[in-house]
Amino acid sequence: MVVIVATILALLATALQPFQEQNIRIEKMQYILNSAHIENNVENAESLYDQHVVMEYVIDEQGNIVETYSADNTDVSERGFDINLKEQMTQFDKTSAAHFPVFVIAKGSDTLYSLPVRGKGLWGPIWGYIALKNDFNTIEGAVFDHKGETPGLGAEINTRPFQDQFIGKEIFDENGEFVSVAIVKGGVANSKIPEIHGVDAISGGTITSNGTSDMIRDGLNYYLPFISKQQSHE
């Protein structure tokens, strides 16, 4: 009986795998679209992604674009959408050689650049996407999620009120130095951090807030060579 049940479960898992993989793909598309505040749902996310994400770059650790995937250029050796960010971060930390994805989004007359980030919260991994305007400084939007943060506390990183605080924030100071956006315990108004570079932490979610703050800073650091090259072309 045990063997029969195990066999049935294995067959079900195999049969369901394509659906699970498709759900993961759709969810990733939704994250990218949400970072640019493009309303979507499970049913229309794929068509909206194809409409708005006009290019996927693959960049190296020096900020060079090594692959460009688009509707007109699908013959690439590596597609940005398929990059496993966790693996690339590990690769970079070991050898300083890694590839990272950049998602180029057309929204009305604006061109946005959505950059994935990944870090660690209180209970497990956290991740997100930061969409920058074409000045590569101003945040258009941000979306975050988690695997197991505490409901009502750290889990609040995936809510609109928390994420909307990032709109309009800047990651470089007036001298052009990278400062990221800090998540401030006790509130930005009560700190020495300029409002343009900080947001309020989650009440009761200090460790998750700190982890998210570190994730944004460390994640964007991987993209600084790319950002520098793009800003020099303006």
C-alpha positions, 0 to 999 in steps of 0.5 A, a space after each residue: 500500500 505504501 508503495 502504491 501511494 508513493 507511486 501515485 504521489 510521484 506521478 501527480 507531482 510529475 503531472 503538476 510540475 508544468 503547472 507549478 513552473 508556469 505559476 512561478 513564471 506568472 508570479 515573476 512577471 507580476 512582480 516586475 510589472 508591479 514594480 512599475 505600477 502596471 496593474 495586472 492579474 494572473 490572467 493578463 500578466 503574461 500579455 502585459 509583460 510582453 507588451 511593456 517589458 520591451 527588453 531583457 538585458 543580461 549584464 556582467 559584473 562590470 556593467 556591460 550588456 552581454 545579451 539583449 532579449 526582445 520580441 525582435 531578438 529571441 536568439 540569445 544564449 542567455 535570457 534575463 528572465 531565466 537568470 537565477 539571482 540567488 545563484 548569480 549572487 553566490 557566484 559573484 561572492 566567490 569569483 566576482 564573475 556573474 550575470 544579472 538581469 535588467 528588465 526594460 519597461 515601457 510605460 507610456 512615454 517613460 522608460 523604466 529599469 526594474 532590478 531584482 534584489 534578494 536578501 534575508 529576513 527574520 525567518 527566511 529569504 526575502 526578495 523584490 524588484 526596484 524600478 528606476 526612472 531613466 535617470 537611474 536615480 529616482 525610484 518609480 516603484 518597488 515591490 517586495 515579498 517573503 517566504 515566512 516573515 511574521 504576519 502583521 509585522 515583518 510580513 508587511 513588506 509585501 503591502 502597498 502602504 510600505 512599498 509606496 513609501 519608496 516612490 520618488 526616493 533617490 539612491 544617489 546623493 547630491 554629490 552623486 554618491 550611492 547611498 541607497 534608501 534606508 529603512 529607518 526604525 522610529 521613522 525618517 522624520 526622527 533621524 538624520 537621514 534625508 527624507 529623499 533617502 529613507 522610509 519608515 520601518 515596520 513597527 515591530 518588524 525591526 529585523 525584517 526592516 533591517 534585512 530589507 534595507 540591507 537587501 536593497 543596498 547590497 542588491 543595487 550594489 551589483 548594478 552600480 557599474 551598469 548604472 554608472 555606464 548608463 548615466 554617462 551616456 545621458 
